[in-house]
Amino acid sequence: MKRSFWEQIKKRLQLSDKAGNKQKYLLVLLLLGISLMFISKMIDSPAQKSSLNGLVPETKVKSEAVFKQAKEVTDKNIKTYEDRYSNELKDLLEQMQGVGKVSVWVELSTTEKKEFVTDDSTQSQTTSENDKNGGKRTIEDQKIDEKVVIISNDGREEPIIVTTEKPKIKGVAVLAQGAENIQTKSMIIELVKKVFDIGSDQIFVGPKNPEGE
C-alpha cells in the first residue's frame, strides 16, 4: 500500500542510529520549511486579500454616504423654502398697484426648526467632604437624560412635534417694474417687512428693466 507523504516523513525521522542524528535534523528542517511555505501561501492568497479588502472600505463608504445624504437633505430643504417664499412674494407684489413684472430673490439663514416632546429624567447626587482642617465641602452632581418620545402612526414611528419654527430670512432682493417711483418702492419695502418680519436693512428694492421678464 502506498504510504502518504506524512507517513514517509515520519518513517524517515525514525531512522536507525546508523544513519546518524545529522540526517534527522535535516529532515526536521525540511519539514519546517515546507510548513512555512504552505502557511505563507495561505496568507498571501488573492482570495483572502480580496476578502479583507472588501471588509475594510465598506464601513467607510457607508459613513460617507450617510453624511452626504444628510447634507443634501438639509440643502434641499433650504432651497425649497427659498423658492417657495420667492414665488409667493412675486405673486403678491405683482398684484400691487403701480407694480409691473417682478423678480424676487430670498435667502434663508436657517431652515425650519421643530421642537419635539421629550421624556426627561434627572438624577441628582450630593456628596459631602470634610477636610483635615475641619472644613466641610458639598458637591452636587446632576445628570439629565433626555429622550424624544416616539409614537406609532399608521405603522410608522414618528416623534411628537410640539412647535415648528419657520426658517429665518437673511435677505430679500426685489427688482420690480415701477420701483423707480419712490412711493412704490417704499410700499414694496413695507410689504416685505410685514410679510417676513425683517428689517429694512435686509431688503433691497430696485427698478426692473422693462424689457426683462
C-alpha positions as CSV (number, residue, x, y, z in Angstrom):
1,M,0.0,0.0,0.0
2,K,1.3,3.4,-0.9
3,R,2.2,5.5,2.1
4,S,1.1,9.1,2.5
5,F,3.6,11.9,2.4
6,W,3.5,12.4,6.2
7,E,3.9,8.7,6.9
8,Q,7.0,8.7,4.8
9,I,8.4,11.7,6.7
10,K,7.6,10.0,10.0
11,K,9.3,6.8,8.9
12,R,12.4,8.7,7.9
13,L,12.5,10.5,11.3
14,Q,12.6,7.1,12.9
15,L,16.0,6.2,11.3
16,S,18.3,3.8,12.9
17,D,21.3,5.1,14.8
18,K,23.5,4.1,11.8
19,A,22.0,7.0,9.7
20,G,23.1,9.4,12.4
21,N,21.4,12.3,14.0
22,K,22.5,14.7,11.3
23,Q,20.0,13.3,8.8
24,K,17.2,13.5,11.3
25,Y,17.9,17.2,11.8
26,L,18.0,17.8,8.1
27,L,14.6,16.2,7.7
28,V,13.1,18.2,10.6
29,L,14.4,21.4,9.0
30,L,12.9,20.3,5.6
31,L,9.6,19.6,7.2
32,L,9.5,23.0,8.9
33,G,10.4,24.7,5.6
34,I,7.6,23.1,3.8
35,S,5.1,24.0,6.6
36,L,6.2,27.7,6.5
37,M,5.8,27.8,2.7
38,F,2.3,26.4,3.0
39,I,1.3,28.9,5.6
40,S,2.8,31.8,3.6
41,K,0.8,30.8,0.6
42,M,-2.4,30.8,2.6
43,I,-1.7,34.3,4.0
44,D,-0.8,35.8,0.6
45,S,-3.6,34.1,-1.3
46,P,-5.6,36.5,-3.6
47,A,-8.9,35.2,-2.3
48,Q,-8.0,36.2,1.3
49,K,-6.7,39.6,0.3
50,S,-9.9,40.2,-1.7
51,S,-12.0,39.3,1.3
52,L,-10.0,41.6,3.6
53,N,-10.1,44.4,1.1
54,G,-13.9,44.1,0.8
55,L,-14.5,44.4,4.5
56,V,-12.5,47.5,5.5
57,P,-13.7,50.0,2.9
58,E,-17.3,49.0,3.3
59,T,-17.7,50.8,6.6
60,K,-16.0,53.9,5.3
61,V,-18.3,54.0,2.2
62,K,-21.4,53.7,4.4
63,S,-20.2,56.5,6.7
64,E,-19.6,58.9,3.8
65,A,-22.9,58.0,2.1
66,V,-24.9,58.7,5.3
67,F,-23.1,62.0,5.8
68,K,-23.6,63.1,2.2
69,Q,-27.2,62.2,2.2
70,A,-27.9,64.2,5.4
71,K,-26.2,67.3,3.9
72,E,-28.1,67.0,0.7
73,V,-31.5,66.8,2.5
74,T,-30.6,70.0,4.5
75,D,-29.6,72.0,1.4
76,K,-32.7,70.7,-0.4
77,N,-35.0,71.9,2.4
78,I,-33.5,75.4,2.5
79,K,-33.7,75.7,-1.3
80,T,-37.3,74.5,-1.3
81,Y,-38.3,77.2,1.2
82,E,-36.3,79.9,-0.7
83,D,-38.1,79.1,-3.9
84,R,-41.5,79.0,-2.2
85,Y,-41.0,82.3,-0.5
86,S,-39.7,83.9,-3.7
87,N,-42.7,82.8,-5.7
88,E,-45.3,83.8,-3.1
89,L,-43.8,87.2,-2.7
90,K,-43.5,87.7,-6.5
91,D,-47.2,86.8,-7.0
92,L,-48.2,89.2,-4.2
93,L,-46.1,92.2,-5.4
94,E,-47.4,91.9,-9.0
95,Q,-50.9,92.5,-7.6
96,M,-49.8,95.8,-6.1
97,Q,-50.9,99.0,-7.8
98,G,-48.1,100.6,-9.8
99,V,-46.0,97.4,-9.9
100,G,-45.4,95.5,-13.2
101,K,-43.2,92.5,-13.7
102,V,-41.2,91.4,-10.6
103,S,-38.2,89.2,-9.9
104,V,-37.6,88.1,-6.3
105,W,-34.6,86.5,-4.6
106,V,-34.9,85.3,-1.0
107,E,-32.0,83.9,1.1
108,L,-32.5,82.0,4.3
109,S,-30.1,81.8,7.2
110,T,-31.7,78.7,8.7
111,T,-34.2,76.0,7.7
112,E,-37.3,75.3,9.8
113,K,-36.8,74.1,13.4
114,K,-39.1,71.6,15.2
115,E,-39.5,71.1,18.9
116,F,-40.3,67.6,20.0
117,V,-41.9,66.1,23.1
118,T,-39.2,64.6,25.3
119,D,-39.1,62.3,28.3
120,D,-36.7,63.8,30.7
121,S,-35.2,62.1,33.8
122,T,-33.0,63.8,36.3
123,Q,-30.5,62.2,38.6
124,S,-29.0,64.2,41.5
125,Q,-26.2,63.2,43.7
126,T,-24.9,65.2,46.7
127,T,-21.5,64.4,48.3
128,S,-20.2,66.0,51.5
129,E,-16.5,66.0,52.2
130,N,-14.7,67.0,55.4
131,D,-11.1,68.2,55.2
132,K,-8.4,67.8,57.8
133,N,-8.8,71.5,58.9
134,G,-12.4,70.9,60.0
135,G,-14.0,72.4,56.9
136,K,-16.9,70.9,55.0
137,R,-17.5,70.9,51.3
138,T,-20.6,69.9,49.5
139,I,-20.5,68.7,45.9
140,E,-23.7,68.4,43.8
141,D,-23.8,66.4,40.6
142,Q,-26.8,66.5,38.4
143,K,-27.4,64.3,35.3
144,I,-30.2,64.9,32.9
145,D,-31.3,62.1,30.5
146,E,-33.4,63.4,27.6
147,K,-35.2,61.1,25.1
148,V,-37.5,62.0,22.3
149,V,-41.0,60.4,22.6
150,I,-41.8,58.2,19.7
151,I,-45.3,57.1,18.7
152,S,-46.6,54.7,16.1
153,N,-48.6,56.4,13.3
154,D,-50.0,54.2,10.5
155,G,-47.3,51.6,11.1
156,R,-44.5,54.3,11.1
157,E,-42.6,55.5,14.2
158,E,-42.6,59.3,14.4
159,P,-41.7,61.9,17.1
160,I,-44.4,64.1,18.6
161,I,-43.9,67.7,17.3
162,V,-44.8,70.5,19.8
163,T,-44.0,73.5,17.6
164,T,-42.5,74.2,14.2
165,E,-40.4,77.4,13.8
166,K,-40.3,78.9,10.3
167,P,-37.0,79.5,8.6
168,K,-35.2,82.8,9.4
169,I,-34.8,85.2,6.5
170,K,-31.3,86.5,5.8
171,G,-32.1,88.9,3.0
172,V,-34.6,89.7,0.2
173,A,-33.9,91.4,-3.1
174,V,-36.7,92.7,-5.3
175,L,-36.5,94.0,-8.9
176,A,-39.8,95.5,-9.9
177,Q,-41.1,97.5,-12.8
178,G,-42.4,100.7,-11.2
179,A,-39.9,100.6,-8.3
180,E,-38.3,103.7,-9.8
181,N,-41.2,105.6,-8.2
182,I,-40.2,106.4,-4.6
183,Q,-43.7,105.8,-3.2
184,T,-44.0,102.5,-5.0
185,K,-40.5,101.4,-3.8
186,S,-41.4,102.4,-0.2
187,M,-44.6,100.4,-0.4
188,I,-42.7,97.3,-1.6
189,I,-40.2,97.6,1.3
190,E,-43.1,97.9,3.8
191,L,-44.8,94.9,2.4
192,V,-41.7,92.8,2.6
193,K,-41.0,93.9,6.1
194,K,-44.5,92.9,7.2
195,V,-44.6,89.6,5.4
196,F,-41.2,88.3,6.6
197,D,-40.9,90.3,9.9
198,I,-37.5,91.6,9.0
199,G,-35.8,95.0,9.0
200,S,-35.4,97.3,6.1
201,D,-31.6,96.8,6.2
202,Q,-32.3,93.2,5.0
203,I,-34.3,94.3,1.9
204,F,-33.1,95.7,-1.4
205,V,-35.6,97.0,-3.9
206,G,-34.6,98.3,-7.4
207,P,-36.3,99.0,-10.8
208,K,-36.6,96.2,-13.2
209,N,-35.6,96.5,-16.9
210,P,-38.9,97.0,-18.8
211,E,-37.7,94.5,-21.4
212,G,-36.8,91.9,-18.8
213,E,-39.2,89.1,-17.8
